[in-house]
Amino acid sequence: MADNKAAKPEAEKPKKMTKAAIYQALANETELTRKKVGELFEAMTKIIKKELSKKGPGEFTIPGLLKLRVQRKPATKARKAPNPFKPGEEITIKAKPARNVVRARALKALNDLIK
């Protein structure tokens, strides 16, 4: 039995790209320096922060890839509910503060890339 496992080498899963590898790949594709690519990402981060803040529209689109949207969730009060695992018993669900949640939605062009 042990011989069968040794005979079949498992296919190695490709590893995800690191930040440095992404910067290098973009620098090679665009003929920019890695420093310029880093500055581009910093600028994009500032723009996204401004657009998704309370003073911004709460939505940002990366053309052809993603649409980022802030969903503002209101606070919830603590409440009692039936325990789904022990019928007849009640559990207390904790209160949650108001919060902002970022939702990312892939656009059609990105969905077509992965098909």
N, CA, C and O atoms as CSV, one atom per row, in Angstrom:
chain,resi,resn,atom,element,x,y,z
A,1,MET,N,N,0.807,-1.198,0.000
A,1,MET,CA,C,0.000,0.000,0.000
A,1,MET,C,C,0.846,1.257,0.000
A,1,MET,O,O,0.539,2.203,-0.725
A,2,ALA,N,N,1.895,1.290,0.789
A,2,ALA,CA,C,2.752,2.469,0.851
A,2,ALA,C,C,3.433,2.716,-0.489
A,2,ALA,O,O,3.705,3.865,-0.837
A,3,ASP,N,N,3.715,1.652,-1.251
A,3,ASP,CA,C,4.354,1.804,-2.553
A,3,ASP,C,C,3.446,2.527,-3.537
A,3,ASP,O,O,3.927,3.303,-4.362
A,4,ASN,N,N,2.122,2.283,-3.462
A,4,ASN,CA,C,1.183,2.933,-4.368
A,4,ASN,C,C,1.170,4.448,-4.158
A,4,ASN,O,O,1.086,5.223,-5.111
A,5,LYS,N,N,1.254,4.846,-2.905
A,5,LYS,CA,C,1.254,6.281,-2.622
A,5,LYS,C,C,2.538,6.932,-3.123
A,5,LYS,O,O,2.516,8.060,-3.615
A,6,ALA,N,N,3.639,6.232,-3.000
A,6,ALA,CA,C,4.914,6.777,-3.452
A,6,ALA,C,C,4.980,6.838,-4.979
A,6,ALA,O,O,5.662,7.696,-5.540
A,7,ALA,N,N,4.276,5.932,-5.645
A,7,ALA,CA,C,4.302,5.886,-7.097
A,7,ALA,C,C,3.540,7.055,-7.720
A,7,ALA,O,O,3.857,7.485,-8.829
A,8,LYS,N,N,2.535,7.568,-7.007
A,8,LYS,CA,C,1.719,8.669,-7.528
A,8,LYS,C,C,2.136,9.976,-6.865
A,8,LYS,O,O,1.668,10.285,-5.769
A,9,PRO,N,N,2.993,10.736,-7.501
A,9,PRO,CA,C,3.316,12.035,-6.890
A,9,PRO,C,C,2.131,12.976,-7.059
A,9,PRO,O,O,1.565,13.103,-8.145
A,10,GLU,N,N,1.772,13.628,-5.964
A,10,GLU,CA,C,0.639,14.553,-6.024
A,10,GLU,C,C,1.047,15.795,-6.809
A,10,GLU,O,O,2.155,16.313,-6.665
A,11,ALA,N,N,0.133,16.245,-7.630
A,11,ALA,CA,C,0.400,17.464,-8.407
A,11,ALA,C,C,0.490,18.640,-7.441
A,11,ALA,O,O,-0.389,18.840,-6.603
A,12,GLU,N,N,1.560,19.410,-7.572
A,12,GLU,CA,C,1.725,20.556,-6.690
A,12,GLU,C,C,0.805,21.680,-7.125
A,12,GLU,O,O,0.710,22.012,-8.307
A,13,LYS,N,N,0.138,22.251,-6.155
A,13,LYS,CA,C,-0.763,23.359,-6.420
A,13,LYS,C,C,0.076,24.620,-6.628
A,13,LYS,O,O,0.990,24.885,-5.848
A,14,PRO,N,N,-0.221,25.397,-7.666
A,14,PRO,CA,C,0.555,26.625,-7.864
A,14,PRO,C,C,0.357,27.573,-6.680
A,14,PRO,O,O,-0.739,27.682,-6.130
A,15,LYS,N,N,1.428,28.245,-6.304
A,15,LYS,CA,C,1.363,29.155,-5.160
A,15,LYS,C,C,0.886,30.525,-5.613
A,15,LYS,O,O,1.107,30.939,-6.751
A,16,LYS,N,N,0.220,31.222,-4.686
A,16,LYS,CA,C,-0.251,32.568,-5.023
A,16,LYS,C,C,0.924,33.524,-5.111
A,16,LYS,O,O,1.967,33.311,-4.493
A,17,MET,N,N,0.739,34.578,-5.884
A,17,MET,CA,C,1.803,35.555,-6.078
A,17,MET,C,C,1.961,36.424,-4.833
A,17,MET,O,O,0.983,36.791,-4.182
A,18,THR,N,N,3.193,36.737,-4.526
A,18,THR,CA,C,3.470,37.656,-3.422
A,18,THR,C,C,3.328,39.086,-3.931
A,18,THR,O,O,3.189,39.327,-5.130
A,19,LYS,N,N,3.366,40.023,-2.996
A,19,LYS,CA,C,3.268,41.434,-3.360
A,19,LYS,C,C,4.422,41.815,-4.289
A,19,LYS,O,O,4.217,42.495,-5.294
A,20,ALA,N,N,5.626,41.377,-3.950
A,20,ALA,CA,C,6.795,41.692,-4.773
A,20,ALA,C,C,6.677,41.069,-6.159
A,20,ALA,O,O,7.072,41.686,-7.149
A,21,ALA,N,N,6.142,39.864,-6.240
A,21,ALA,CA,C,5.987,39.200,-7.534
A,21,ALA,C,C,4.953,39.922,-8.397
A,21,ALA,O,O,5.119,40.032,-9.611
A,22,ILE,N,N,3.894,40.408,-7.771
A,22,ILE,CA,C,2.872,41.162,-8.514
A,22,ILE,C,C,3.471,42.457,-9.044
A,22,ILE,O,O,3.265,42.811,-10.205
A,23,TYR,N,N,4.216,43.170,-8.190
A,23,TYR,CA,C,4.857,44.410,-8.622
A,23,TYR,C,C,5.812,44.148,-9.778
A,23,TYR,O,O,5.839,44.910,-10.744
A,24,GLN,N,N,6.590,43.083,-9.688
A,24,GLN,CA,C,7.563,42.757,-10.732
A,24,GLN,C,C,6.856,42.404,-12.041
A,24,GLN,O,O,7.278,42.844,-13.110
A,25,ALA,N,N,5.779,41.607,-11.964
A,25,ALA,CA,C,5.042,41.224,-13.169
A,25,ALA,C,C,4.425,42.448,-13.843
A,25,ALA,O,O,4.468,42.573,-15.067
A,26,LEU,N,N,3.854,43.348,-13.048
A,26,LEU,CA,C,3.270,44.570,-13.613
A,26,LEU,C,C,4.347,45.477,-14.200
A,26,LEU,O,O,4.135,46.107,-15.236
A,27,ALA,N,N,5.488,45.543,-13.546
A,27,ALA,CA,C,6.593,46.352,-14.069
A,27,ALA,C,C,7.058,45.810,-15.415
A,27,ALA,O,O,7.345,46.585,-16.328
A,28,ASN,N,N,7.135,44.499,-15.548
A,28,ASN,CA,C,7.552,43.889,-16.809
A,28,ASN,C,C,6.526,44.126,-17.918
A,28,ASN,O,O,6.897,44.374,-19.066
A,29,GLU,N,N,5.235,44.052,-17.577
A,29,GLU,CA,C,4.173,44.223,-18.575
A,29,GLU,C,C,4.051,45.669,-19.046
A,29,GLU,O,O,3.800,45.918,-20.225
A,30,THR,N,N,4.226,46.613,-18.142
A,30,THR,CA,C,3.967,48.018,-18.464
A,30,THR,C,C,5.223,48.830,-18.744
A,30,THR,O,O,5.129,49.999,-19.120
A,31,GLU,N,N,6.382,48.238,-18.571
A,31,GLU,CA,C,7.656,48.922,-18.754
A,31,GLU,C,C,7.826,50.088,-17.775
A,31,GLU,O,O,8.542,51.048,-18.060
A,32,LEU,N,N,7.163,49.994,-16.621
A,32,LEU,CA,C,7.368,50.942,-15.534
A,32,LEU,C,C,8.364,50.325,-14.558
A,32,LEU,O,O,8.635,49.126,-14.612
A,33,THR,N,N,8.902,51.146,-13.674
A,33,THR,CA,C,9.783,50.598,-12.644
A,33,THR,C,C,8.918,50.029,-11.519
A,33,THR,O,O,7.740,50.365,-11.392
A,34,ARG,N,N,9.520,49.169,-10.712
A,34,ARG,CA,C,8.779,48.600,-9.583
A,34,ARG,C,C,8.364,49.698,-8.617
A,34,ARG,O,O,7.298,49.618,-8.005
A,35,LYS,N,N,9.191,50.712,-8.477
A,35,LYS,CA,C,8.872,51.831,-7.586
A,35,LYS,C,C,7.629,52.563,-8.083
A,35,LYS,O,O,6.762,52.923,-7.286
A,36,LYS,N,N,7.536,52.784,-9.388
A,36,LYS,CA,C,6.365,53.455,-9.964
A,36,LYS,C,C,5.103,52.610,-9.784
A,36,LYS,O,O,4.028,53.150,-9.520
A,37,VAL,N,N,5.228,51.288,-9.924
A,37,VAL,CA,C,4.088,50.394,-9.725
A,37,VAL,C,C,3.627,50.476,-8.273
A,37,VAL,O,O,2.425,50.490,-8.007
A,38,GLY,N,N,4.569,50.531,-7.331
A,38,GLY,CA,C,4.235,50.686,-5.918
A,38,GLY,C,C,3.512,51.994,-5.650
A,38,GLY,O,O,2.547,52.033,-4.887
A,39,GLU,N,N,3.978,53.065,-6.280
A,39,GLU,CA,C,3.327,54.368,-6.134
A,39,GLU,C,C,1.914,54.338,-6.701
A,39,GLU,O,O,1.005,54.961,-6.152
A,40,LEU,N,N,1.732,53.612,-7.804
A,40,LEU,CA,C,0.405,53.479,-8.402
A,40,LEU,C,C,-0.566,52.808,-7.427
A,40,LEU,O,O,-1.702,53.255,-7.267
A,41,PHE,N,N,-0.112,51.739,-6.782
A,41,PHE,CA,C,-0.971,51.054,-5.818
A,41,PHE,C,C,-1.276,51.937,-4.608
A,41,PHE,O,O,-2.395,51.910,-4.096
A,42,GLU,N,N,-0.298,52.719,-4.144
A,42,GLU,CA,C,-0.535,53.637,-3.032
A,42,GLU,C,C,-1.579,54.686,-3.404
A,42,GLU,O,O,-2.462,55.004,-2.607
A,43,ALA,N,N,-1.472,55.220,-4.619
A,43,ALA,CA,C,-2.434,56.221,-5.087
A,43,ALA,C,C,-3.833,55.608,-5.214
A,43,ALA,O,O,-4.831,56.236,-4.860
A,44,MET,N,N,-3.887,54.386,-5.719
A,44,MET,CA,C,-5.181,53.709,-5.866
A,44,MET,C,C,-5.812,53.455,-4.491
A,44,MET,O,O,-7.027,53.577,-4.333
A,45,THR,N,N,-4.994,53.104,-3.507
A,45,THR,CA,C,-5.487,52.885,-2.146
A,45,THR,C,C,-6.087,54.162,-1.578
A,45,THR,O,O,-7.143,54.125,-0.947
A,46,LYS,N,N,-5.418,55.296,-1.796
A,46,LYS,CA,C,-5.934,56.583,-1.316
A,46,LYS,C,C,-7.269,56.918,-1.968
A,46,LYS,O,O,-8.192,57.382,-1.298
A,47,ILE,N,N,-7.372,56.684,-3.274
A,47,ILE,CA,C,-8.616,56.976,-3.996
A,47,ILE,C,C,-9.746,56.095,-3.485
A,47,ILE,O,O,-10.855,56.578,-3.260
A,48,ILE,N,N,-9.474,54.805,-3.300
A,48,ILE,CA,C,-10.498,53.879,-2.807
A,48,ILE,C,C,-10.948,54.294,-1.415
A,48,ILE,O,O,-12.143,54.286,-1.119
A,49,LYS,N,N,-9.994,54.658,-0.556
A,49,LYS,CA,C,-10.342,55.088,0.801
A,49,LYS,C,C,-11.259,56.302,0.764
A,49,LYS,O,O,-12.236,56.366,1.509
A,50,LYS,N,N,-10.950,57.261,-0.097
A,50,LYS,CA,C,-11.763,58.478,-0.217
A,50,LYS,C,C,-13.165,58.156,-0.733
A,50,LYS,O,O,-14.152,58.691,-0.229
A,51,GLU,N,N,-13.252,57.287,-1.733
A,51,GLU,CA,C,-14.537,56.954,-2.345
A,51,GLU,C,C,-15.433,56.127,-1.417
A,51,GLU,O,O,-16.655,56.269,-1.448
A,52,LEU,N,N,-14.831,55.269,-0.597
A,52,LEU,CA,C,-15.614,54.397,0.272
A,52,LEU,C,C,-15.853,55.003,1.652
A,52,LEU,O,O,-16.543,54.400,2.473
A,53,SER,N,N,-15.293,56.189,1.925
A,53,SER,CA,C,-15.479,56.821,3.226
A,53,SER,C,C,-16.897,57.363,3.365
A,53,SER,O,O,-17.687,57.327,2.421
A,54,LYS,N,N,-17.200,57.860,4.549
A,54,LYS,CA,C,-18.543,58.407,4.801
A,54,LYS,C,C,-18.859,59.592,3.898
A,54,LYS,O,O,-20.012,59.793,3.516
A,55,LYS,N,N,-17.832,60.384,3.553
A,55,LYS,CA,C,-18.050,61.557,2.710
A,55,LYS,C,C,-18.104,61.214,1.230
A,55,LYS,O,O,-18.550,62.029,0.423
A,56,GLY,N,N,-17.659,60.026,0.865
A,56,GLY,CA,C,-17.651,59.617,-0.540
A,56,GLY,C,C,-18.964,58.955,-0.928
A,56,GLY,O,O,-19.864,58.817,-0.099
A,57,PRO,N,N,-19.074,58.546,-2.185
A,57,PRO,CA,C,-20.316,57.923,-2.659
A,57,PRO,C,C,-20.527,56.494,-2.144
A,57,PRO,O,O,-21.629,55.959,-2.261
A,58,GLY,N,N,-19.499,55.875,-1.582
A,58,GLY,CA,C,-19.656,54.524,-1.047
A,58,GLY,C,C,-19.520,53.437,-2.089
A,58,GLY,O,O,-19.866,52.282,-1.836
A,59,GLU,N,N,-19.019,53.796,-3.257
A,59,GLU,CA,C,-18.883,52.820,-4.349
A,59,GLU,C,C,-17.653,53.177,-5.178
A,59,GLU,O,O,-17.381,54.354,-5.417
A,60,PHE,N,N,-16.913,52.162,-5.615
A,60,PHE,CA,C,-15.736,52.375,-6.441
A,60,PHE,C,C,-15.630,51.223,-7.422
A,60,PHE,O,O,-15.783,50.062,-7.045
A,61,THR,N,N,-15.365,51.546,-8.692
A,61,THR,CA,C,-15.228,50.520,-9.716
A,61,THR,C,C,-13.806,50.515,-10.252
A,61,THR,O,O,-13.274,51.551,-10.652
A,62,ILE,N,N,-13.201,49.340,-10.255
A,62,ILE,CA,C,-11.920,49.138,-10.924
A,62,ILE,C,C,-12.311,48.653,-12.313
A,62,ILE,O,O,-12.747,47.510,-12.453
A,63,PRO,N,N,-12.169,49.489,-13.350
A,63,PRO,CA,C,-12.718,49.192,-14.671
A,63,PRO,C,C,-12.348,47.793,-15.181
A,63,PRO,O,O,-11.177,47.416,-15.237
A,64,GLY,N,N,-13.376,47.054,-15.543
A,64,GLY,CA,C,-13.190,45.732,-16.118
A,64,GLY,C,C,-12.938,44.628,-15.109
A,64,GLY,O,O,-12.856,43.462,-15.495
A,65,LEU,N,N,-12.811,44.956,-13.826
A,65,LEU,CA,C,-12.495,43.923,-12.842
A,65,LEU,C,C,-13.524,43.819,-11.723
A,65,LEU,O,O,-14.252,42.830,-11.632
A,66,LEU,N,N,-13.583,44.835,-10.875
A,66,LEU,CA,C,-14.383,44.762,-9.659
A,66,LEU,C,C,-15.205,46.012,-9.421
A,66,LEU,O,O,-14.882,47.099,-9.901
A,67,LYS,N,N,-16.264,45.828,-8.675
A,67,LYS,CA,C,-17.014,46.958,-8.144
A,67,LYS,C,C,-17.008,46.778,-6.630
A,67,LYS,O,O,-17.480,45.767,-6.111
A,68,LEU,N,N,-16.466,47.774,-5.931
A,68,LEU,CA,C,-16.422,47.753,-4.474
A,68,LEU,C,C,-17.534,48.647,-3.959
A,68,LEU,O,O,-17.734,49.754,-4.458
A,69,ARG,N,N,-18.256,48.163,-2.961
A,69,ARG,CA,C,-19.376,48.927,-2.418
A,69,ARG,C,C,-19.374,48.785,-0.895
A,69,ARG,O,O,-19.132,47.700,-0.367
A,70,VAL,N,N,-19.644,49.882,-0.200
A,70,VAL,CA,C,-19.755,49.848,1.253
A,70,VAL,C,C,-21.216,49.614,1.595
A,70,VAL,O,O,-22.113,50.292,1.094
A,71,GLN,N,N,-21.425,48.638,2.461
A,71,GLN,CA,C,-22.774,48.371,2.939
A,71,GLN,C,C,-22.784,48.745,4.419
A,71,GLN,O,O,-22.072,48.139,5.221
A,72,ARG,N,N,-23.579,49.729,4.775
A,72,ARG,CA,C,-23.642,50.177,6.148
A,72,ARG,C,C,-24.707,49.371,6.885
A,72,ARG,O,O,-25.892,49.444,6.561
A,73,LYS,N,N,-24.265,48.596,7.887
A,73,LYS,CA,C,-25.187,47.748,8.638
A,73,LYS,C,C,-25.533,48.426,9.954
A,73,LYS,O,O,-24.635,48.872,10.668
A,74,PRO,N,N,-26.808,48.512,10.288
A,74,PRO,CA,C,-27.202,49.165,11.541
A,74,PRO,C,C,-26.896,48.277,12.752
A,74,PRO,O,O,-26.646,47.079,12.618
A,75,ALA,N,N,-26.923,48.893,13.927
A,75,ALA,CA,C,-26.696,48.154,15.164
A,75,ALA,C,C,-27.884,47.227,15.426
A,75,ALA,O,O,-29.012,47.523,15.030
A,76,THR,N,N,-27.623,46.112,16.091
A,76,THR,CA,C,-28.700,45.193,16.478
A,76,THR,C,C,-28.704,45.067,17.996
A,76,THR,O,O,-27.660,45.170,18.641
A,77,LYS,N,N,-29.882,44.845,18.558
A,77,LYS,CA,C,-30.015,44.687,20.001
A,77,LYS,C,C,-29.833,43.212,20.365
A,77,LYS,O,O,-30.000,42.321,19.533
A,78,ALA,N,N,-29.486,42.985,21.630
A,78,ALA,CA,C,-29.404,41.608,22.127
A,78,ALA,C,C,-30.821,41.041,22.145
A,78,ALA,O,O,-31.782,41.746,22.454
A,79,ARG,N,N,-30.933,39.758,21.808
A,79,ARG,CA,C,-32.271,39.147,21.783
A,79,ARG,C,C,-32.171,37.672,22.120
A,79,ARG,O,O,-31.103,37.065,22.050
A,80,LYS,N,N,-33.302,37.122,22.482
A,80,LYS,CA,C,-33.384,35.692,22.780
A,80,LYS,C,C,-33.981,34.987,21.578
A,80,LYS,O,O,-34.874,35.510,20.911
A,81,ALA,N,N,-33.469,33.782,21.309
A,81,ALA,CA,C,-33.960,32.992,20.188
A,81,ALA,C,C,-33.883,31.519,20.574
A,81,ALA,O,O,-33.082,31.151,21.434
A,82,PRO,N,N,-34.703,30.667,19.952
A,82,PRO,CA,C,-34.622,29.239,20.269
A,82,PRO,C,C,-33.300,28.646,19.809
A,82,PRO,O,O,-32.789,28.987,18.743
A,83,ASN,N,N,-32.754,27.752,20.628
A,83,ASN,CA,C,-31.501,27.082,20.300
A,83,ASN,C,C,-31.785,26.021,19.242
A,83,ASN,O,O,-32.574,25.111,19.495
A,84,PRO,N,N,-31.166,26.110,18.065
A,84,PRO,CA,C,-31.452,25.144,17.009
A,84,PRO,C,C,-30.932,23.733,17.323
A,84,PRO,O,O,-31.382,22.760,16.718
A,85,PHE,N,N,-29.994,23.622,18.259
A,85,PHE,CA,C,-29.410,22.323,18.578
A,85,PHE,C,C,-30.080,21.638,19.760
A,85,PHE,O,O,-29.984,20.420,19.914
A,86,LYS,N,N,-30.765,22.425,20.603
A,86,LYS,CA,C,-31.474,21.867,21.754
A,86,LYS,C,C,-32.883,22.450,21.783
A,86,LYS,O,O,-33.094,23.516,22.362
A,87,PRO,N,N,-33.843,21.777,21.175
A,87,PRO,CA,C,-35.216,22.303,21.134
A,87,PRO,C,C,-35.766,22.565,22.541
A,87,PRO,O,O,-35.517,21.806,23.477
A,88,GLY,N,N,-36.508,23.646,22.655
A,88,GLY,CA,C,-37.102,24.010,23.928
A,88,GLY,C,C,-36.205,24.902,24.778
A,88,GLY,O,O,-36.658,25.447,25.785
A,89,GLU,N,N,-34.952,25.060,24.394
A,89,GLU,CA,C,-34.020,25.895,25.139
A,89,GLU,C,C,-33.792,27.190,24.367
A,89,GLU,O,O,-33.776,27.196,23.136
A,90,GLU,N,N,-33.616,28.286,25.101
A,90,GLU,CA,C,-33.367,29.566,24.439
A,90,GLU,C,C,-31.920,30.000,24.634
A,90,GLU,O,O,-31.297,29.697,25.652
A,91,ILE,N,N,-31.396,30.716,23.640
A,91,ILE,CA,C,-30.056,31.276,23.734
A,91,ILE,C,C,-30.154,32.790,23.575
A,91,ILE,O,O,-31.115,33.303,23.001
A,92,THR,N,N,-29.162,33.491,24.084
A,92,THR,CA,C,-29.117,34.947,23.934
A,92,THR,C,C,-28.135,35.283,22.822
A,92,THR,O,O,-26.972,34.883,22.877
A,93,ILE,N,N,-28.594,36.011,21.822
A,93,ILE,CA,C,-27.745,36.466,20.721
A,93,ILE,C,C,-27.248,37.855,21.097
A,93,ILE,O,O,-28.049,38.743,21.390
A,94,LYS,N,N,-25.933,38.047,21.089
A,94,LYS,CA,C,-25.318,39.305,21.512
A,94,LYS,C,C,-25.699,40.463,20.594
A,94,LYS,O,O,-26.018,40.269,19.421
A,95,ALA,N,N,-25.659,41.664,21.154
A,95,ALA,CA,C,-25.865,42.883,20.374
A,95,ALA,C,C,-24.631,43.128,19.518
A,95,ALA,O,O,-23.520,42.760,19.897
A,96,LYS,N,N,-24.833,43.752,18.356
A,96,LYS,CA,C,-23.723,44.097,17.473
A,96,LYS,C,C,-23.760,45.597,17.203
A,96,LYS,O,O,-24.838,46.157,17.006
A,97,PRO,N,N,-22.613,46.253,17.192
A,97,PRO,CA,C,-22.594,47.693,16.897
A,97,PRO,C,C,-22.807,47.935,15.402
A,97,PRO,O,O,-22.686,47.022,14.586
A,98,ALA,N,N,-23.124,49.170,15.069
A,98,ALA,CA,C,-23.238,49.540,13.651
A,98,ALA,C,C,-21.867,49.368,13.012
A,98,ALA,O,O,-20.844,49.625,13.646
A,99,ARG,N,N,-21.846,48.937,11.766
A,99,ARG,CA,C,-20.562,48.686,11.109
A,99,ARG,C,C,-20.683,48.886,9.607
A,99,ARG,O,O,-21.779,48.892,9.045
A,100,ASN,N,N,-19.539,49.049,8.979
A,100,ASN,CA,C,-19.475,49.168,7.522
A,100,ASN,C,C,-18.801,47.914,6.988
A,100,ASN,O,O,-17.760,47.498,7.496
A,101,VAL,N,N,-19.394,47.315,5.966
A,101,VAL,CA,C,-18.868,46.104,5.360
A,101,VAL,C,C,-18.591,46.393,3.894
A,101,VAL,O,O,-19.445,46.935,3.192
A,102,VAL,N,N,-17.401,46.033,3.432
A,102,VAL,CA,C,-17.054,46.238,2.028
A,102,VAL,C,C,-17.415,44.984,1.250
A,102,VAL,O,O,-17.003,43.880,1.608
A,103,ARG,N,N,-18.182,45.156,0.194
A,103,ARG,CA,C,-18.570,44.058,-0.681
A,103,ARG,C,C,-17.868,44.235,-2.019
A,103,ARG,O,O,-17.863,45.331,-2.578
A,104,ALA,N,N,-17.281,43.176,-2.529
A,104,ALA,CA,C,-16.622,43.206,-3.829
A,104,ALA,C,C,-17.423,42.336,-4.785
A,104,ALA,O,O,-17.763,41.197,-4.464
A,105,ARG,N,N,-17.721,42.874,-5.955
A,105,ARG,CA,C,-18.478,42.131,-6.960
A,105,ARG,C,C,-17.668,42.091,-8.245
A,105,ARG,O,O,-17.247,43.129,-8.756
A,106,ALA,N,N,-17.454,40.904,-8.758
A,106,ALA,CA,C,-16.709,40.763,-10.011
A,106,ALA,C,C,-17.565,41.245,-11.171
A,106,ALA,O,O,-18.757,40.946,-11.245
A,107,LEU,N,N,-16.949,41.986,-12.068
A,107,LEU,CA,C,-17.655,42.463,-13.254
A,107,LEU,C,C,-17.578,41.410,-14.359
A,107,LEU,O,O,-16.826,40.440,-14.256
A,108,LYS,N,N,-18.354,41.611,-15.403
A,108,LYS,CA,C,-18.474,40.639,-16.481
A,108,LYS,C,C,-17.122,40.286,-17.105
A,108,LYS,O,O,-16.849,39.119,-17.383
A,109,ALA,N,N,-16.286,41.288,-17.320
A,109,ALA,CA,C,-14.976,41.034,-17.957
A,109,ALA,C,C,-14.127,40.081,-17.105
A,109,ALA,O,O,-13.446,39.209,-17.646
A,110,LEU,N,N,-14.163,40.242,-15.782
A,110,LEU,CA,C,-13.397,39.348,-14.906
A,110,LEU,C,C,-14.000,37.956,-14.912
A,110,LEU,O,O,-13.268,36.967,-14.930
A,111,ASN,N,N,-15.307,37.864,-14.898
A,111,ASN,CA,C,-15.951,36.553,-14.946
A,111,ASN,C,C,-15.616,35.827,-16.254
A,111,ASN,O,O,-15.436,34.609,-16.265
A,112,ASP,N,N,-15.535,36.573,-17.343
A,112,ASP,CA,C,-15.197,35.950,-18.625
A,112,ASP,C,C,-13.751,35.471,-18.661
A,112,ASP,O,O,-13.437,34.516,-19.371
A,113,LEU,N,N,-12.863,36.125,-17.903
A,113,LEU,CA,C,-11.455,35.704,-17.856
A,113,LEU,C,C,-11.269,34.336,-17.216
A,113,LEU,O,O,-10.373,33.584,-17.601
A,114,ILE,N,N,-12.106,34.011,-16.248
A,114,ILE,CA,C,-11.901,32.764,-15.510
A,114,ILE,C,C,-12.703,31.589,-16.042
A,114,ILE,O,O,-12.627,30.489,-15.493
A,115,LYS,N,N,-13.463,31.803,-17.091
A,115,LYS,CA,C,-14.252,30.697,-17.676
A,115,LYS,C,C,-13.394,29.810,-18.530
A,115,LYS,O,O,-13.886,28.835,-19.097
